[in-house]
Amino acid sequence: MTDFTDQTNDAVLFSGWIDYLLVTKRLPVEAQVFQVWWYATNPDSMNPDVDPSPWQTIFP
């Protein structure tokens, strides 16, 4: 647990919510907000052709 970080935890949470979405075809509002926050704060993890500015407007 010495190498545990919030950033690592965020990635695992994001992945878990994506898995949940694939199974249930829906997300709780809180998970939707987390998803938008993730996109805003991790643009380097997204497709380079995607413009992150809509999410970064919500979470500057």
KACORVEN-V939645 format. One record per residue. D_LAST is the distance of its C-alpha to the last C-alpha in Angstrom with 2 decimals. Layout:
BEGIN
D_LAST
D_LAST
END
This chain:
BEGIN
30.50
30.05
27.68
25.47
21.77
18.74
17.45
20.83
20.81
17.49
19.10
22.26
20.69
18.92
22.30
24.15
22.25
22.87
26.51
26.67
25.40
28.05
30.75
30.02
28.34
25.90
23.09
22.65
19.76
18.32
18.54
16.90
13.79
14.02
14.52
11.43
9.39
11.72
11.26
7.49
8.37
11.80
12.16
15.32
16.92
16.87
19.43
18.95
19.93
16.99
14.18
10.80
9.12
9.91
8.09
4.89
5.53
6.17
3.83
0.00
END
